[in-house]
Amino acid sequence: MTALSGKNYLRNWALATASLCLYLASTTIQAEISLTYADQDNSAAQAFVISVKPPHLRMNEAGGMWLLYDSQADVLYAVDPSQQSYTKMDRAMAQQLGGVLDAVQEQMKNLPPEQRAAIEQMMGRSMGKSQVKTEYVLTSSKRKHAGVECTVGHLVRSNKARHEFCVAQPKALGMSSKDYAVMSKMFELMAALRDSAGGMFSQDMPDPSQMNGVAIESNGPKGGHQILSKVSHDPIAADQFKIPTNYRQEVIPNLTP
């Protein structure tokens, strides 16, 4: 190989490598993602938007309130712009809530059955029994929303289908493993709050390990039908994941029973 042909080989190799890098960059799963869901009960309404920029996740709700999750601290904040305030929720709070409700249940033992049943219904827990576990059951039915295929499944509690979800694989959404890890960790915390606090948190939510994907359709037994309408990988401003400094924290009273 002459010096000239060697130079041409190196140049061609460099050009080929650069082209490959550009191709991989164009097909690489993005590190930021926003999922917009439409409310099927009200076609003019936007149900909510989930935005992920590791290590944070933000969920904007239709009413103006929003949730902020910090996966590094494993803390969920419920933010209320109308009151310029926020509430902090974590696993310590879940344990405290569970302890309070256990103490209340112990005190309920001597109540008349009718009164005890009414209180248990309000609490979402049955005295003397472990909390009813939920199970997510996949079906073979497939759907497609916003160009993304999903598999239908049902949240089953007490052998009854309570809620329908259609779950997509993260890669089908262009969601990176880091994005999905943040989302899964947030739902694990929400599941811990649900299990500890009974009816104080939504029971119609499967455990992330059971669902194994991202719900792009959700249809509850009492209304509330949301479907993914848009997927975006546009850059998300960092300040979207910060609570305004002038907002005050709503301190939850000491929950120790």
ROVO-778380 format. One record per residue (C-alpha): residue in three letters; y, z negated, x negated. Coordinates in steps of 0.25 Angstrom, whole numbers, plus 5000, padded with zeros to 4 digits. Layout:
% residues N
ALAYZX
...
***
This chain:
% residues 257
MET500050005000
THR501350044994
ALA502649954994
LEU503250045005
SER502050045014
GLY501949895012
LYS503349875017
ASN503049965029
TYR501849885032
LEU502649755031
ARG503749815040
ASN502749865051
TRP502049725051
ALA503349655052
LEU503749745064
ALA502449725071
THR502549575069
ALA503949575075
SER503449655087
LEU502349565089
CYS503249445088
LEU504149505098
TYR503049535108
LEU502449395107
ALA503849335109
SER503949415122
THR502649375127
THR502649225123
ILE502749125134
GLN504049065135
ALA504448915132
GLU505348905144
ILE505048935158
SER505648915172
LEU504848925185
THR505648945198
TYR504948915211
ALA505348965225
ASP505248885237
GLN504348965247
ASP504748875259
ASN506248915257
SER506349055250
ALA507749035247
ALA507448905239
GLN507048885224
ALA506048775224
PHE506148735209
VAL506248785195
ILE505348735183
SER505948755170
VAL505248715157
LYS505848705143
PRO504948615135
PRO504948505134
HIS505648505147
LEU505448545162
ARG506448555173
MET506148575188
ASN507348605197
GLU507048575211
ALA507748645223
GLY508548525227
GLY509248515214
MET508448405208
TRP507648435195
LEU506548375186
LEU506648375171
TYR505348345163
ASP505348305148
SER503948335143
GLN504248265130
ALA504548135136
ASP503648155148
VAL504848125158
LEU505248185171
TYR506648175176
ALA507048205191
VAL508448245191
ASP509448245203
PRO510748315200
SER511248275214
GLN511248135209
GLN511448165194
SER510248075191
TYR508848085186
THR507548005187
LYS506547995175
MET505047995178
ASP503947975167
ARG502547915166
ALA502947775165
MET503647795178
ALA502347845184
GLN501647725180
GLN502647635185
LEU502647705199
GLY501147695199
GLY501247545196
VAL502247515207
LEU501447595218
ASP500147515213
ALA500847385215
VAL501347435229
GLN499947475233
GLU499447335229
GLN500447265238
MET500047355250
LYS498647305251
ASN499047205261
LEU499847295270
PRO499347345283
PRO498547485282
GLU499547565289
GLN500747515281
ARG499947525268
ALA499547675272
ALA501047705275
ILE501447655261
GLU500347725254
GLN500647855260
MET502147835255
MET501647805241
GLY500647915241
ARG499547825236
SER498347745243
MET498247605240
GLY496847565234
LYS496547705230
SER496847795218
GLN497847905221
VAL497248025226
LYS497148135215
THR497648275217
GLU496748395212
TYR497248535209
VAL496248635214
LEU496348785210
THR495948905218
SER495649045215
SER496849095222
LYS497949165214
ARG499449195217
LYS500549255209
HIS502049205209
ALA503149265201
GLY502149355194
VAL501249235190
GLU499849215195
CYS499449075199
THR498149005205
VAL498248925218
GLY497748785218
HIS497848665227
LEU498248515225
VAL497148435232
ARG497248295236
SER496248225244
ASN495448355246
LYS496648415252
ALA497448535246
ARG498848475246
HIS499648585238
GLU499448725233
PHE499848775219
CYS499748905212
VAL499648885197
ALA499948985186
GLN499548975172
PRO500748945163
LYS500549065154
ALA500749155167
LEU502149095169
GLY502449115154
MET502448965152
SER502248915138
SER501248795135
LYS502448705132
ASP503048735146
TYR501748705153
ALA501548585145
VAL502948525149
MET502648565164
SER501248505164
LYS501748375158
MET502848355168
PHE501848375180
GLU500848275173
LEU502048175173
MET502248205188
ALA500748195191
ALA500848055184
LEU502048015193
ARG501248075206
ASP500047995203
SER500747865200
ALA501747865211
GLY501047915223
GLY501847985233
MET503147965225
PHE502848095218
SER502248225224
GLN500748225225
ASP500648375227
MET500648405212
PRO499348435204
ASP499148375190
PRO499548485179
SER498148475173
GLN497448515186
MET498448625189
ASN498448685175
GLY499648785177
VAL500948805183
ALA501148795199
ILE501948925203
GLU501648895218
SER501648765225
ASN501348745240
GLY501348605246
PRO500748565259
LYS502148515264
GLY502948635260
GLY503548665247
HIS503048805243
GLN503548845229
ILE503148975221
LEU503649015208
SER504649125209
LYS505149145194
VAL504749115180
SER505849115169
HIS505749105154
ASP507249105152
PRO507849005143
ILE508148865149
ALA509348795145
ALA509048655139
ASP510048585147
GLN509148615159
PHE508248505154
LYS509248395152
ILE509748295163
PRO511248295163
THR511748175155
ASN512648125167
TYR511348105176
ARG510947965178
GLN509447915178
GLU508947855191
VAL508247735185
ILE506947705193
PRO506847555196
ASN505747475188
LEU504447515194
THR503647405188
PRO502847345199
***
